[in-house]
Amino acid sequence: MRLVLLGAPGAGKGTQCKHIAAQYGLLHLSSGDILRKERAAGTKLGKKAQQFMDSGVLVPDEVILEMMAEAIKKAPAVGFILDGFPRTVNQAVHLDKLLAAGDRTLDAVLNLKIDDRIVAKRMTGRRSCPQCGAVYHIENLRPKVEGVCDNDGAALVQRPDDGPEVVANRLKTYHQQTEPLVDYYKNNGTFFDIDADGDPDRISSLIFEKLDALVNSPEANKDVKRKL
Ligand code: AP5
């Protein structure tokens, strides 16, 4: 199964992608996580991306397209869920071409819908694990021990782009450059809007309902039906 999860910054893409990937045995490919790993490793790509990420604007398409094409080519046959990519119509067109070259298409696009005011609150309270990438929130999703990752005991950190000014910029960038993807995908394949306000497990259940229906539909090809 090949999926894209769309949504504003802080809509819960990372949180839900982890659940979806675990449920259907898919590879979770987050462009933001890949960029943060490159930055932490001090690579040329990471250094190139840093100034864009820290000011809340998009990293140039050519950098992202090469990076994501490489990651997608390495994905296992069972499929993947893309988180944070594509983020411009140009990126979506390139993704379509890349998949078509391997005789593949996307099976579904899910769009997490959320109000900007909720997003701002979520992002300023977010804490993440620098080692395993687990995501927490100081009020909504607390770790068992404050400031410590449940999975590996690492000290949780706040992302440098989660300050109020950068968050405002990221939202502006989202509305200008990424939101047009909603219409692009609505007119081009299987598309589901998901209400992303509320309990994360309830949101996962809504998503699983849609995806189970897709997997079990008579039209589903064997790629989609394959479920670990
Ligand atoms: P990226 O890392 O992709 O950030 P983003 O899209 O801004 O999304 P976030 O990771 O902030 O939020 P999320 O939707 O994953 O929410 P989460 O689950 O963490 O990109 C960062 C930067 O990299 C970009 O600004 C850009 O510069 C660059 N970049 C990346 N991809 C690019 C591309 N394709 N092209 C160009 N540039 C690119 O949840 C947020 C918080 O809310 C957490 O604390 C979580 O615990 C909490 N939460 C989640 N769900 C709920 C819920 N239902 N109720 C209450 N709290 C919740």
Boltz pocket constraint, residues with backbone or C-beta under 6 A from the ligand:
constraints:
  - pocket:
      binder: B
      contacts: [[A, 7], [A, 8], [A, 9], [A, 10], [A, 11], [A, 12], [A, 13], [A, 14], [A, 15], [A, 16], [A, 31], [A, 32], [A, 33], [A, 35], [A, 49], [A, 52], [A, 53], [A, 54], [A, 56], [A, 57], [A, 58], [A, 59], [A, 60], [A, 61], [A, 64], [A, 83], [A, 84], [A, 85], [A, 86], [A, 87], [A, 91], [A, 122], [A, 123], [A, 125], [A, 126], [A, 127], [A, 135], [A, 136], [A, 137], [A, 138], [A, 140], [A, 141], [A, 161], [A, 170], [A, 196], [A, 197], [A, 198], [A, 199], [A, 200], [A, 203]]
      max_distance: 6.0
